[in-house]
């Protein structure tokens, strides 16, 4: 392996990318081998029957970079997988139960089903506090409006996910619950004071960090009380000074999808990726277009050559991603029948609560 090959692989490890379809065709395989991504994120366009998903994850794991296979699997509106996977209701239904054992069981059940088809990581639990009834994007994705309840249930679900064989990723730091716009469509602004953020938004993240959450996702949201210029994903004040130094988080920091309009309407994707890494982000999600993932990879390499990025910082991020990859369960560790009557009864109990 040459030093250039090693650098290319370290950069690739920082990318979690999307792919176009439910099979790994030759062109996509070649593109992924070139990018050497640390992860692949599945969407509805990628999934079919359990057998189809298992075949895809097996093919992805066979790539030379051995990427993590990730998915958004919260319940309710954010479920990529159809029956026979259990259709759990949203986190708010768990919140109405106010029961940490219930939250743990939901996380454990979700993890067992996903791990049984080779999925390694779920972008869950949502740690946002539903503090704004006008919020168009969080709403019932949150456990509730009480920061302490969100903390307790989020930690319980996180532990269920881990015990069931999945890597959990809490989101969206430092809190997306008070926005009035959707970061998929535009850049939201949360105008709470630092004291208000400490009392509400930051409470579940502090608790999850203390409980050992291995991965957190940033929000593409502007918080003037923390950084008047940069949204969280691009903010050194938020990712490094607040999350790393003040809250003591030592795990993996992932961006939300860098193709969302909250970022894309204001920044070139390559420039935004470099700014995010400078801010302290470890993993960049580029979920819709492999061509843009290639642009991001090239922009990072160029920034390293120009001295705009610190090679030691990139190396540290790559090591944290490798540590995360070492956390995943072996595919043979989890067997789960689908459909699963026990999990379906649990989902029905939540709907009736």
Secondary structure as GFF3:
##gff-version 3
##sequence-region A 1 353
A	DSSP	alpha_helix	3	13	.	.	.	ID=ss1
A	DSSP	beta_strand	15	18	.	.	.	ID=ss2
A	DSSP	alpha_helix	26	35	.	.	.	ID=ss3
A	DSSP	beta_strand	39	42	.	.	.	ID=ss4
A	DSSP	three_ten_helix	44	46	.	.	.	ID=ss5
A	DSSP	alpha_helix	50	61	.	.	.	ID=ss6
A	DSSP	beta_strand	68	71	.	.	.	ID=ss7
A	DSSP	beta_strand	73	75	.	.	.	ID=ss8
A	DSSP	beta_strand	78	79	.	.	.	ID=ss9
A	DSSP	alpha_helix	91	97	.	.	.	ID=ss10
A	DSSP	alpha_helix	100	115	.	.	.	ID=ss11
A	DSSP	beta_strand	121	122	.	.	.	ID=ss12
A	DSSP	three_ten_helix	139	141	.	.	.	ID=ss13
A	DSSP	alpha_helix	147	163	.	.	.	ID=ss14
A	DSSP	beta_strand	167	168	.	.	.	ID=ss15
A	DSSP	beta_strand	170	173	.	.	.	ID=ss16
A	DSSP	beta_strand	188	189	.	.	.	ID=ss17
A	DSSP	alpha_helix	194	199	.	.	.	ID=ss18
A	DSSP	alpha_helix	201	210	.	.	.	ID=ss19
A	DSSP	beta_strand	215	218	.	.	.	ID=ss20
A	DSSP	beta_strand	221	222	.	.	.	ID=ss21
A	DSSP	three_ten_helix	232	234	.	.	.	ID=ss22
A	DSSP	alpha_helix	236	236	.	.	.	ID=ss23
A	DSSP	pi_helix	237	246	.	.	.	ID=ss24
A	DSSP	beta_strand	252	257	.	.	.	ID=ss25
A	DSSP	alpha_helix	261	264	.	.	.	ID=ss26
A	DSSP	alpha_helix	269	279	.	.	.	ID=ss27
A	DSSP	beta_strand	283	286	.	.	.	ID=ss28
A	DSSP	alpha_helix	290	306	.	.	.	ID=ss29
A	DSSP	alpha_helix	311	326	.	.	.	ID=ss30
A	DSSP	three_ten_helix	331	333	.	.	.	ID=ss31
A	DSSP	alpha_helix	341	352	.	.	.	ID=ss32
###
